[in-house]
Amino acid sequence: MAQILDGKALAQRLRTRMAERVARLRDDKGILPGLGVILVGDNPASQVYVRNKGIASRDAGFHFEELRLPENASQDDVHAAIDRMNAAADIHSYLVQLPLPKHLDEMKALQRIAVEKDADGLLPASLGQLVAGLPGPIPCTPHGVMKLLEEAQCDPRGKHAVVIGRSNIVGKPMALLLLRADATVTICHSRTPDLPAVVRGADIVVAAVGRARMVKGDWLKPGAVIIDVGMNRDEQGKLCGDVDYDSASAVASAITPVPGGVGPMTIAMLLENTFQAALRAAGVSDAGAYA
C-alpha cells in the first residue's frame, strides 16, 4: 500500500517553523513580513480563501492587510488598490484574489502588480525569472508539490516525471521546477496521444488536468510517486482529485489524498514567498540564518 503524503500535516509543520523564522527575523533585524490581499466582490469561496490566508499569516506572526472593494468596483478602483499595495512599505507581497467580477479585466489588473511583490509567483515576469533560474517568487502550488516530493524522500534527479496539464498556474511552472531538480520531464495534455502509455513510463506523476479520477491505477508504473493536484466533484458531489485514488494507491509507492494533499501546501508556500520577499526588500544577504 502506498505511503500517504499528508499535506495538511506537512503544511502545519512548515507554518509552525515559519513562525519561529519570523520571530528570529523580527528580533535580529526588526523586519516583520507583510502580506496583502485585494478582494473584490462577494464571492463566497474567495471570502473563505482570504480568511484562511489571513489566519495563516497572523498565526505565523506576519503583518496582514486586506483591502475589500465592492462588487461594482471599477477598473480604476482596482488599479488604485493595487497602486496602494505597490507603495506600502509594510507589505512585501500581495495578491489580487481571483476570480474578479466579470466586468473587470483580470490581466490588466494583474500586470499592474509590482513584480517584486508578486505573492503568487504567477506574473509573466515572475515566470520568466523561474525560466531563467533567477531569484524570485515561486508559484505556490508547484512549490508545494516539490516540498511533498521532499517529504516522500523522492529526489527527482535522474527520474522521469510526467506532468498532466499545461496551465500557467500549475503545469508549466511544475515542469520547470522538476527540470530544475534534474528530472527528465514530459508535459502531457488533452491532445497527447495514448496518454496512459506515456504515464506508465513515469517515476513521478503530477496530475493537474481538472478531470475527476481520470488517472487510473493501470496507467501507473509500479512504485511511482503520484501527486494529485486536481480538485473536482464527482457524480455524487463528492470531492475528488484527478487520480482514481483507490486503484492508484494499490500501485504507487506514495500518493497524495484529495482533500488534504496538495491544497494545504499552497498557503504555506504563499507565506514562504512573502518571507523571502521581505528578506530581498531589506537586502538581507544572510538568508541562511533564517532558513
Residue, then its C-alpha position, 0 to 999 in steps of 0.5 A: m500500500a502506498q505511503i500517504l503524503d499528508g499535506k495538511a500535516l506537512a503544511q502545519r509543520l512548515r507554518t509552525r517553523m515559519a513562525e519561529r523564522v519570523a520571530r528570529l527575523r523580527d528580533d535580529k533585524g526588526i523586519l516583520p513580513g507583510l502580506g496583502v490581499i485585494l478582494v473584490g466582490d462577494n464571492p463566497a469561496s474567495q471570502v473563505y480563501v482570504r480568511n484562511k490566508g489571513i489566519a495563516s499569516r497572523d498565526a505565523g506572526f506576519h503583518f496582514e492587510e486586506l483591502r475589500l472593494p465592492e462588487n461594482a468596483s471599477q477598473d480604476d478602483v482596482h488599479a488604485a488598490i493595487d497602486r496602494m499595495n505597490a507603495a506600502a512599505d509594510i507589505h512585501s507581497y500581495l495578491v489580487q484574489l481571483p476570480l474578479p467580477k466579470h466586468l473587470d479585466e483580470m490581466k490588466a489588473l494583474q500586470r499592474i502588480a509590482v513584480e517584486k511583490d508578486a505573492d503568487g509567483l504567477l506574473p509573466a515576469s515572475l515566470g520568466q525569472l523561474v525560466a531563467g533560474l533567477p531569484g524570485p517568487i515561486p508559484c505556490t502550488p508547484h512549490g508545494v508539490m516539490k516540498l511533498l516530493e521532499e517529504a516522500q524522500c523522492d529526489p527527482r534527479g535522474k527520474h522521469a516525471v510526467v506532468i498532466g496539464r499545461s496551465n500557467i498556474v500549475g503545469k508549466p511552472m511544475a515542469l520547470l521546477l522538476l527540470r530544475a531538480d534534474a528530472t527528465v520531464t514530459i508535459c502531457h495534455s488533452r491532445t497527447p496521444d495514448l496518454p496512459a502509455v506515456v504515464r506508465g513510463a513515469d517515476i513521478v506523476v503530477a496530475a493537474v488536468g481538472r478531470a475527476r479520477m481520470v488517472k487510473g491505477d493501470w496507467l501507473k508504473p509500479g512504485a511511482v510517486i503520484i501527486d494529485v493536484g486536481m480538485n473536482r466533484d464527482e457524480q455524487g458531489k463528492l470531492c475528488g482529485d484527478v487520480d482514481y485514488d483507490s486503484a492508484s494507491a494499490v500501485a504507487s509507492a506514495i500518493t497524495p489524498v484529495p482533500g488534504g494533499v496538495g491544497p494545504m501546501t499552497i498557503a504555506m508556500l504563499l507565506e514562504n514567498t512573502f518571507q523571502a520577499a521581505l528578506r530581498a526588500a531589506g537586502v538581507s544577504d544572510a538568508g541562511a540564518y533564517a532558513 
